[in-house]
């Protein structure tokens, strides 16, 4: 109402001056101010009314002053004034339409549950929606004018400059960020950026949309922790089954140490002492001691709870270490082992302990499947490489095979055919294989054994030495 009243009084004042003043000028041009003041009401009708009234008063003033008889400079001034009023009206209406569009978009952004803000090319916040106020804790008035990264203490998953380059080149960027709220707490957000450009294609600002995934991330971390705990329990259970094998592996070098030590003592007591034989005996003692140490280290690594770092692994070494852990199991079940590794196998990348656990589990299962099976007990371990599959390790037994009804559920958690089984071994094995970018599958025919295939992506240029 205030803007309407001011516009009305200003229009009357301009009319009186234009009509009664002796000044020879385009006084009616000042009606542009009336249109501009009317546009502040944000109502299209007010602009149109102000424009019509201004045009009418301009024509009326000209009629009163010149009675339409003077078509010289007074008429030209009147035409200029009318043109100015028309142009001002058109621009005011366009500006109001653009403002309404922007206001509608802002209202839509405020309805979103995601935190949305706009920053200019220098990172200064120019828009801050309601969800951003609620979650971050700063009001729109407080956030505007602040540098977004400084305000939120944003931590990026990669170099900030590299992210900005990707945004400029592609016009968008997505990733996970860690940010700070006003209370000082840290939140994890799924961030999506969209670049805003002018008509010349230059970036003028960035629209950022953030989804709070703090709870989801915490849940994922908890699941991963639970999987790690479960995998550790499975390793402990596997080692429990392999206790006899472990004792046998450790006792062999220890007995060799004792034997070579006694031999060295005998050579030392001779008259004269045979120092060459003593040196040879001590060398064998040292070698067997290192062998025992390596066995213990291998078992401790297998039992270790924390995951080992990803590294480049030679497939042959991986297979040999797994076989060494279950060698006693093969002897107990009277299983014959055949190993066939393709020459020049590429290396794979992964967690050595986790992949070793997969192979140990498959070898133990195969050995136990043949333990009470009549006939030949042959366990074959083959490794080959193909471009389509990658590195494939096959564990094949000659046991009774797996029934059709069990094949469909074999990798389901808690499904087991063993009397004392946990039902998690194969489920963990498949999860581990998939986590390494590979897959674990099984084939079986009744009375023809089972074949497990572990496929892993190969490292280009990484060849088994």
C-alpha positions, 0 to 999 in steps of 0.5 A: 500500500505504501508504494502505491500511495507514493506512486500516486502522489508522484504521478499527480505531482509530475502532472501538475508540474508538466501542466502548470510549469512554464518549463520547456522539457520532457517532464513526463519522462519522470513518469518512469519513476512512477512505474518503477515504484509501482513495480516494488509492490511485486504485483503485475496489475500495479505496474500496468495500472501505473503505466496506463495512468502515466500514459493518460496523464502525459496525453492529458497534460499535452492536450491541456497545454497545446490542444494538439495544435503544436506538432513541433518540439512539444509533440516530440517531447510527449512522444519521447516520454510515452516511449520511455514509459512504455520501455520502463513498463516492459522492463519492469514486467520482465523483471517481475516475471524473472523475479517470480521465477527465481522466487518459485525456484527458491521456494522449491529448493526450500522444500527439499530435505537436502542441504542446498546452497549456491556459491559464486566462482570465488566460493562465497555463499549467495543462497542458503536453503531452509534444510541447510539452516536446520542441519548446518545450524547457520541462518541464511543471513549468517551464511550469505557472504561467507566462504563455503569451505571455510564456514563448513570446514569441508574435507575432500576425498581428493585434491580440491584443485583437481575437483574444481578442474573436473567441475569446470570441464564436465559441468558437474561433480559428485562425491562424499564430503565431511563437513562441520556444523555450527555445533562442531559435530562432523557430518558425512554428506553425499555431495552433487555440484552443478556449474552455473554459466553465463552466455559466454560459457564462463562459470559464474557460480555453483549449485551444491546439493548435499544429502546427510549420510552420516547415519548410513555411513556409520551403519556401513562401517558397523556392517564392515566391522561385523564382517571383519569380526565374523571373518576373524571368527571363521579363521580361528575356527579353521585354525582350530580344525588345523591344530594337528597340521600346525603342530606337525609343521612346527614340530618338524623343524624343531626336531631337525634343530635338535637332531642337527644340534646333537650332531654338531655336538658329537663332531665337536667332541671328536679328537680332533674336532671336525669343525667343518661338520660342526659348521655344516650342522650349525648352518642346518640348525639356523636354516631350520630355525628360520623355517620354524619362524616362518611357519609361526609368522604365517600362522600368526598372520592368518590369525591376525584380526586386523586386515592386511594392506592391499598388495601385489600377490604372486598366485603361485606363492598364494597357492603354496602358502595355503597348501602348506597350512592344510598339508596335515589335513591332506595326510589325515584324510589320505588325499593325493594332491595335484597342483598345476599352475600355468606358466607366466601367470599375472599377479593379482592385487588384494589382501593376502590373508583374506585370499589365503583364507578363501583358498584354505577354506576351499581346500579344507572343505574338499579334503573333508568331503573326500574323507569318508568317500570310497575310491580315489581321493584326488584334490586338484588345484589348477591356476590359469589366465585368460583375458575374459576371466582373469586369473582363475584358481580351480579347486576340484575334488573326487568326492561325492559331489553336492546335491542339487538342492544344496547348490542353490543355497551353498553360499547363503549365510548359516547354511551348512551340511556339517554337523558342527559347521558355522555355515559362514565359511563359503559365504565369507569366501564369496564376499571376499572374492567380490570385494576383490573384484572377482567371483566364486562359483561352484559346479558339481555332479552327483558322485563326480566331485565338486569344482570351485572356481575363484576368479580374480582380476589380473594386474597388467604387467604383473607376472609371476616370477 
